[in-house]
Amino acid sequence: MRFWYEGTIPGGVRPVDLFDAVAELSGEEARVAARAFGYELIAGPAEVVPPLAGRLIAIVRPQAEGRFALTAAVQASEVRACHEEMIVVRRLPAESESEPASELVSRTKPAPKVAAAEADGIDPWVPADDTPVDNIEAARDPIVPVRTPLVLRGRVGRGGTNDATEVLAVQRALIAVRRLSAPDANAERPTGTGPVPDARLTRTIEAIERLQRDVGRRVDGRIDPRGTTLRNLNSVIPTPTPAERTAMAARRAAIALTQATGATITGAVGRTSRGNAVADVRTVQRRLVEVGALDSAHGESPAAGATERVRSASLPRTIVAIRRFQREVRRWRSRRTIAGRITPRVVAPGDATLALLGRITRYTITVGSTTLSLRDYVDSRHTRDVGGVSFRGTARPSAIPVRDYLALGLTAPQAAALRWVSRHEGNFDAINTYDRARVSVGFIQFAGGRGLPPYLALLKSRHPRTFRERLGRFGIDVEFDVVGGDVNQARVVVVDPATGSVRRGSEAEAVARDDKRLTAVLILSGRDPTVQRAQIEAATRNYVLEALAKRARIGGRRVRLERLIHSERGLAMLFDRAIQEGTGRGPQRFRRVAEARAREGPPGTMPTEQAILAGVVDDLEAAAGVFTQSAAARAALATLDAEARDSDATVAGLLSLAALTDARSAVANAIQHLGNTVSLDAALLRSIRTSLTSAQSKLRFSPPPGSLATLRTEISASSSLLSHGGEPLKNAPAFKRRIDRIVGSSLRSP
């Protein structure tokens, strides 16, 4: 017999999770829950084990709070019955799961042994196929810190207890991060075992102060046992040596970077009868190609040596490109980023089209045999930095086999669901640096200040050599500590090789955004297979497992979502929402729908997965309805306001227009949709309802306004209320489209 505590059993399943999933159920419900984990439930709590042959797994949950399930691999003949805190299961054959057997090999790592195994020849950890999967660790495995953390009992430094043993440990740590030189440490090395006076630690205290200044903390020359200075000492990167900085500078310099910007013309270009000078046409065509509006093989360049003005009829593709580009121009002008006239299909000196055409920079970056092309002024409503860029990438998640997802400890349905969501998210080498996140990388866009630092920390911990090769040697790094096996307080770090200065946190992310060579380094790192698998693990660890662990309160019990959602389709919906909305808001929708469905059924019964998923779709549809109907009402009010500007307009005439009827109807529909939502927080729900009902009340115009000015003021106020009511749900239509795509997929349904 072989025993384990924490860890996973075959299929990447934690014993405690499997026990929790089935122990509170009975009959077919319990067996369905077990099958979702890839196991057959042989006997539940207090049930007799039927006569069987072969290997079984017995799971016992001790009574002590916080302890893990005890797991034993046994022969069927060794167990006869289960007590009230025990279940017996058997691994389902691969053929019964949702992917081919060859794809379902679970390559999990052995969990720590609690007792020595008896010589029974049973080893459930041996995979069906012993082909190794390189560079993969189970997502539930603890993160390992870069250095062994220093633990103190007393204060060290100015005014500290300065125990000799702890002083020596601090000195060694300061040497490791290059804040204290070895000769200085040797000069102040404690010789006894008692407290060391401050006066004998001058250079050590100076090193502590140097560390505190480097990381931007209060400088007091002291390290407290649970203070931020100790945490920084455990996590900070070593100060780069001159040789390291020289090598770093050389590596960055090897990245070739050219910039194309600016446009000067003497006359109009495009659909015009008086312009199109040869030099101007070439300038405009070159810039249109550089900004991505005109194909480089357009074939309309003026002939070499040409001097005659180019006829508009000879420039059909160029004119179409101008027209296409002017869509961007109008949006940037509406944001007041640029100014000037817009003449359709024409670029002219001093106009808005030429202004934007001249401002955009095209970056061409060459690293070895790879060339990247990026441009700024990204045309998006989320743009916060016009100097930021966007790159869609080419390294597709669909190229990663399902066995790599399984190796992270996911069940077969979970792996299939995450793989499907991954394929529809983005590419591993994608990057955005134009929005408020400063820099977002990877297939689910690990965002600066949020998902990016933990992802980089995981990559550095799991694959230090790959991290160093792909990022560290160019000056991109990450600092973090580890608490309970998880990344804690991670921050991005960027080293300036010229000065040796180190930027941290949001400042470092801004440097990676502004330095297009570093942007390219982040892009190209996503093409490394090891980095790609680290991205999948980070998504699994930080989104998938957190979403599955969220609990719904049903019948007085707090039930994990992974007990309620186990089909490929349902899991894909859950993962998609967690990634898009975050692990708080996304799973909350499922949790509240599950609780609502449970209240509708008989007391104590679990809602079916099918009912929960249908409720999630209904909830998203209702939220989308609130936004679209609020927008429709605002559009109708805009029409009404335009009519009110007419010199012949009257209050009575305006109140009889169809536009007002349409606005009232749309507001009523929005309020009705709001009543069908179940996932909104109570405070947000009240706020939206108040805005919509206030707008509805104003639009009754009872009594009628006394003047056109008063009417227009009321229209404006109503429009503002509708904007306030619909704005929180502006993303709901897009979310609904994503869920509809999952519902219409080939993923297995409940």
C-alpha positions, 0 to 999 in steps of 0.5 A: 500500500502507498500513501500520500498527502498533498499532491495529485493522483493520476489524471492530475487530480488533487485527492481533496478536490475529488473528495469534496466533489462527491462526498456531499452528493449521493447516487448518480449525482456523486458518480457524475461528479466523479466522472468529471474528474476522470474517475469512477466512484466505487463507493461513497461515505458509509457505503459497502465496496462491491467485490472487484479486482484490480487497483483502487484508490481510497481517499480519507479526509481527516477530521482536523481542520485544514489537513489534506485528504489521505490517499492510499493505492490499494488492491480491491480485495484490501478494502471492504467498506467506507466510513463516513469520511472516506470514498473509494474510486477507480481511474476511468480508462482514457477511451471514456474521456473527451480526447483520444487516449494518446492525448490523455497521458497524465504526466504528473509528478509524485507527491511526497510520501507519508509512509513507506510503500509496501512491496505490492508492485503497485505504482499509480504514478507510472504514466501510460506513456513514459515519453517525457514532456520537457519544461512542464510542471504541474500548475499546482506545484509551489513556486520556488523563490530565486534565492533561499529566503532569509528569515530573522527573529530579531532586528539587524542594523541600526538600533537592532538586536544584532544577534551575531548569527543573524548579522552574519546571515544578513551580510551574506545576503547583502553580498549575494545581491551586491550591496555589500562587498566581501572585504567590507563584510569580512572586516565586520564579520562577527567573531562572537555569539552575542549582540554586535554593537552598531558601531561595528556594523558601519558598512553593513548598515550603509549597505542596508541603506543602499538597498533601501534607497535602491528600492525606494523605501524609507531609509533607516538602516535596519531590517525588521523580521517582517518588514519590507526591507527583508522582503526586498532583500529576499527578492531584489535582483543583484546589482549588475556588474560593469561586465554584465552591463557591457554585455547587456548594452551589446545585446541591445545594440545588436537589435537593429531599429529604424524609424520612419516618420514625417511627411511634407508635401507642397500640394494636394494628393488624391482625387484632385485636378490641381495637385498630384505632383510627382514628389508629393505622390511618392511621399504620400504613397510611402507613408500610406505603405508605412502606416499599413493603409496601402499595399507595398505592391500597389503598382501606382508609383510614378515612373522614374524621371517623371515630371508631369502631374499624376492624373487621379485616374492613375491612382485608384488604389492610392485614393482608396487607401487615403479614404481608408486612412481617413477613418482613423483621421476622423477618430483621432480628430474627434479625440482632439489629438489632431486638428484641421480639415478633412477633404474626402480622398485627398491629402493636402498641406495643413489638413488633418489627414497629413497631420496624422500621416506625418505623426505616425512612426513606423518601427522596423526592428531586426533581430538576427534573421527576424524582422518586426514591423510596428506602428504607433497611434493605435486606433483603439478606444482604449488608447492612452499612449499614442506612442504605444504599439500593437502586434498580433503575433504569429505563435498560435496556441493551437500548436500546443498539444493537449497533453501539455495542458494535461501535464499541468494537472488539469482534467481532460475536460478542463484541458480541452476547454482551456485549449479551446479558449487559448486558441481564441484569445491571442498569440503567444508573441502578441503585445499591446503597449498603448492602453492603461496597462502600459504593456500587455504580453502573451496569448491572454495579454498578461497586463502590466501591474496585474497579470504580467509580473506574476507571469514573469515570476513564474517563468523565472522560477520554473525556467531560470535559464530560459528567462535569462536567455530570452529576457534577463540578458537584455535587462528585463527582469522581475522581483518577487517573493513567495508566500505559501508556494505562490508568487507574492508582490511581484514587480517588473524590473528594467536595467539601464545598461548605460548607467546601471540604474534600475527601474521597478514596477510601473516605471519599468513597464513604461520603459519596456513600452517606450523602448521599442527594442525591449518591446521586440524582446518581449515579442520574440520571447513568446516564440520560445516553446518553454515560454509558451508553456509557462504562459499556459501555466500562468493562465491555469494557475492565476485564472483557471484554478482560481475560477474553479475554486470559487464557491456558491452557497447552495442549501447552506453549503459552500460548493466549489464551481468545479463541482457544478461545472464539469463539461468542456463547454461549461468550463470553456465559458467559465475560463473565458469569463475569468480571463476576460473579466478577472477571477472575481467578476467572471466566476461571480456571474456563474456563482450567482446564477447557480445560487439563483437556480438553486433557489428555484428548485426543491430545497437542498438540491443542486442545480444542473450544469445545463441550467447554470449555463443557460442562466449565464447566457440569459444573464449576459443577454440581459446585461447586453440588452441594458446597454444596447437599449440605453444606447438606442434611447440616447440615439433617439434623444440625439435625433430629438435634440437635432430637431429642437435646433430647427428654427420652426421647432415647437415644444408641442411638435417635438413631444409628438415626434416618433423619436421621443416614442422610440426613446421611451420604448428603449428605456422601458426595454432597458429597465425590463432587461435589467430586471433579468440580470442576476450577477450584478452587485446590489450597489451597482444594480441600484445605481443603474436602476436609479439612472434608468428610472430617473431618465424614464421619469424625465422623458414623460415631460409631465408637465410639458417644458415651458420652452425649447431651452428647457426641453433641450436641457431635459433631453441632455439630462436624460441622455446623461442618465442613460449614459450612466446607466448603460456605461457599466455594461458596455462590454456585455454585448462583446462578452455575449458574442464570445459566449455564443461562440463557445455555445456554438462550438464542437466542445462537449456539452453537459 
